[in-house]
Amino acid sequence: EQLKTVGAYAFSGCNNLKNVSLSNAETIGKSAFENSRDVLFINSEKNVSIGENAFRGTNVKSVNLSNLTVINKNVFENCSELVSVSIENTTKINSRGFSDCISLIDINMPKVQELDTYAFKNTALNRVNFETVKSVGNYAFSGCGAMKYAFLPNASSIGAYAFNKCTSLEMVYFPSLIELNNS
């Protein structure tokens, strides 16, 4: 029988854990791999549920999850080696989903509609192209110093400080904007 569930804190802090096969996992619990520094790749085509902090503080370099619909709080926060993310069916990124992923430059999330607070804070993204995003939370891209372009044609709400400290920002495109929260 194949592994279906990884419980909460199951491998938290396992610093020598290098290879993790999650091909049949359906549930990954809260903080399951948190601070397991050597976890490098996450790949699954199954419909998987991932708990808060599950991969927080790992050295994961690439994430490819076809059927994850929601990124819970802090799931990939502080993954300083993370460069590339492809999550095809995600519709929401909760607070700090990818915050402080300082190497993150490539994202592919064609169905995402909502970016919560600090979703991509302090990442290395140099352009954002989220055609389906409707709502951008407070501080969502704060500290993205390399960001030059933000293309969010369906965003109707942009939270306070959403692009704070985006010192390289040259162009923004929000034709559907209804609410700009600057409080």
Salt bridges, closest charged atoms under 4 A:
GLU26 OE2 - LYS4 NZ 3.98
GLU34 OE2 - ARG56 NH1 3.66
ASP38 OD2 - LYS18 NZ 3.05
GLU77 OE1 - ARG56 NE 3.02
GLU77 OE2 - ARG96 NH1 3.83
GLU81 OE1 - LYS61 NZ 3.42
ASP100 OD1 - LYS121 NZ 3.17
GLU114 OE2 - LYS92 NZ 3.64
